[in-house]
Amino acid sequence: MAKKIVVINGHPNKNSFNFGIANAYREGARGSGAELQEIIIADLQFNPNLQFGYEKRTELEPDLLDAWEKIKWADHLVWVHPVWWGGLPAITKGFIDRLFLPGFAFKYRENSVWWDKLLKGKTAHIITTLDQHSWYYRFAYGRPSVNQLKKATLEFCGIKPVKVTYIGVIKTADQKLRDKWLESVRKLGERLR
């Protein structure tokens, strides 16, 4: 049976290298026979502000409902995003805030500090771009965007394993290096990782 993959692009600029990365991954995965869907967060019409927290539910916009159906459908989630100020772009964080909700992605247990992980059985891969070396991001800053997305969101909701690929230094990379990175990502897609 073909693996079902959704590629979630969290970069707000369609001219970014992140879009090239997402395309390269899809090309590789398509060549290996995977079924693919895509979520381009920048194309979605939704309010990224979780205005009332979990106190009061804000109705989900049609684009978020459609995105959630794709996430439920998928076996494997591939997240492509840049690191900005150590974290996720605001629109990507808003997407997570509005969609990975109690009753959807996890469920609090009554009178308990524990929760049920509602997305068990899914896997993920984070492909993130940096304007610094990945070793520096890890050791100087503790890789906050990865901790947030991998540990505090995806694994919190039961998605495991979550692999991470760092690409950078983007701002100083010439076309030859960018092409090499795209080929590496294409191979990740071929291996369905």
N, C-alpha and C positions, 0 to 999 in steps of 0.2 A: 504494500500500500504506500502511496506517495506521501511524503511528509508535507504537512500543511504549515506554511510559514507566512507570517505577516511582518513586513518591514515597516517600522515606525520611524519616520524621519522627523527629528525634532529641531531642525535648523529653520529659522524663519525666512531665509533668503534662498530663493530657488537658483540663484547663480553661484551658490557656494560649492565648495569642494565636497561637502557632505552629500549633496545630491548626486555627484559623480560616484561617491562611495556606495550609496544606496543602489544606484543603477548597476554598478559592478557586482554587488552581492546578488541582486536579482538575476542578472545574466548567468552567473555561475550556478545558482540554485535551479533556475529554469532548465539549464543544460543537464542537470542531474535528475530531472523528472519531478521536482517538487511542485506542489500546488502553491501559488503565491497570491497574496493580497497585499495592499499597501495602505498605510495611513500617513498622509502628509499633514502634519499638525497645522502648518501655516495655512492650509486650504480650508480648514474647518471653521465654521461659524459658531462660536460659543463664547460665553463669558468665562475667562480663566479664573475669576475670583470666586473662591468658595466662601461666599459672603456670610453665611450663618454657621460655618464650621459643620459639625455633625448634629448641631442642635435642631436645625430645621432643614429639610431637604429642598434644594433648589431643583426644579424640574430639569431634566437633561434635554438639551437641544437635539434635533434630529441628527445632526452630524456626530454628536457624541454617542447617541444610541447606535448609529451605524458602526462607529469605531468599536464600540463594545461588542457588537456581534462578530466583528472580525477577530477581536482578541479571544472571544469564547471559542470561535471556530478553529483557531490556530493551535498546533502542537508546539510551535517554536516561535518566539518573539525576537526579532532583531531590531535593536534600538540603535539609531545613528544620530549622534548629536555632538556639537562642539562643547568644550568646557569654557565657560565665561565666568570670570571672577570666582573660579574654583568650583562652580556649580553648573546646573542645567540652565539653558535659556528660559526666560520667564514663561514663554508660551508653552514650553514642554512641562515645566513645573505646574502650570495651571491645568494642563490636560490631565496630569496625574491626580492633582487635587480634586478635580471635578468628576473623574471617572473611576478611580480606584477607591470605591466607597464601601462602607459597611453594608453587608448584604449582597454586594457585587463581588468584591475581591477578597474580603475577609468578613468574619462575623464575630463580634464580641460575645463572650459567654456571660450569661447572667450572673451577677454577684461574683465576678472573677476578674483577675487581671489578665487572664489568658484569652486566646482567640482561636477561631477555626480558620484554617487557610483554605480558601475556596478555589484557588487556581492550581492546586496540586496536579501533577501529571504533565505540566508544561515545562519547557526549558527556555532559556534565553541566551542571547549574545549581545553584549554592548560593544559597539564600535564607536569610539570617541576620539575626536581630534583635539590637539593641544598646540598651543604656541610656546611650549617649553618641552624639555625632554621628559619622558614619562617617569624616569627615575627621580627627577627633581620634584615632579608633581606628587609622587608617592611619598618620598622621604621628607620633603620640606613642608608639605601641606597635608599629608595623610589621605590624599585622593578623595576629597569630600563628595564630588559628584558621583563617583563609583559607590561610595558608602551609602549615599542617599538612594540611588536607583537600585543597586544590586541588593544591598542588605536591608535597608529600611523600607523598601517598597516591594520589589519582586520576590525576594526570599520571605519577607514578612507575609506575603500572600500565598506562599507555597511553591513558587516557581524555582525549580532547581534541576540541574546545576545552571548557574549563570556564569558564562565565560566573558572575559573582557579583552578587547584588542585596542591598544592605544596607537594612534597615528599622529606623528608630529616630529619635528617642529614644522607646522604648516607655514607660518609667515616667511620662513627663509628657504622653503623648498622650491627647487626648480622643476620644470615640467618632467624631466627624466625621472626624478625621484617620485613625483606624484603618479606618473604612469606605473612605476614599480609598486607603489602602494595599492593602486587600483587593481593590478594583477594579483597581488596577495589577497585582496578582499574577494576578487572573483573566485579564487581557489577556495577560500572559506565557504563561499556559497556552494561550490561544487561538492565539497565534503559535508555540506549541510550542518555547519557549525555556527 
